[in-house]
Amino acid sequence: MDQQCDSCGQKDSCQEVYQRLGNSKSPPVTLKVIQAFLLPLVLFIITLAVAERLLAERQVGPLGKNLLALAAAAAVISLYLLILKLWRVGH
């Protein structure tokens, strides 16, 4: 990667940007990104899998099972986002 930077005409400005980012006093956003993007996706997948397993014993057609599992996953994600929003307002 250093060889690529040596031949780049913007290497000095890139270095300055990285130095500014490294010295930034802003709070880290990693936890917020995980809460906003990764956790809802994981919750959706887990809820979908659990609902499919619970509905496997029911006498419902495949389309019905899929729709019920999707509705359950959407409900869980909606509840999670509501809780997250209320928690953020409280802090």
N, C-alpha and C positions, 0 to 999 in steps of 0.2 A: 504494500500500500504506500510506503514511503517513496518508492520509485514513481508511482503515479503522481504523487504530490510534487515531486521535484520538477516534473515537466509541466506542471499546471501553472497557468498565469495568475490564478487566484489563490495560490497557496498562502500568501500572507494574510489575506482577508479571512480565509477559513480558520487559520490559526487564531486570529483575533476573536472570531465568533466563538470558538470553543473555549478560549480563555474567559470570555465574558460569561458564557454559560456555566463554566466551572466556578466562577466567583459570584454567581447569582445568589441573592439573599431570599429568593422566593421559596415557599414551602414545596416539598416534593409532591408530585401529583400521582404517584404510582398507586396508592391505595384508592384514590378516587377513580382512576381508570379501571382498576380491577372491579370495584363496586359497580361501575356504570356499564362495563362491557363484558367482562369475563364471567362474573358471577351470574348475571341473568341467563347467559347462554348455558352455563353448567346446570343451573336450576331447571331450565327448560328441558334439557336432555334427560336429566334424572327423573323429573316429573313425568315426562313422556314414557320413559321406560317402565317406571313403576305402574303407571296407569295401564299401560299395555299388558303388563303381567297380571294385574288385578282383574282386568276385564277379560283375560284369556279363558276364564272358567265360565263366563256368562254366555247365555244363548243369544248372542247378538252377532249379526253379520260382520264381516271384516271392515266394511265401510263404517258401520256404526261404532265399532271399537276404535277405529282411527279417529273419528270425529269426537268421540267422548274423551279420548286421550288428549287430543289437541285442545279441546275446551278446558280440560283440567290443567294442562300446562300453561295455557294462556291466563287462566285464573290465578295460578300461583305466581306467574311473572307480574301480573297486574298488582297483586297484593304486595309482592316484594317491592315494586317501584313506588307504591303508595307509602309503604313503611319507610323506605329510603328517603322519600321526599319529606315526609313529616319529621324524620330524624334530623335531616339537614336544616329544616326550618328551626328546630329546637336548639341547634348549636350555633 
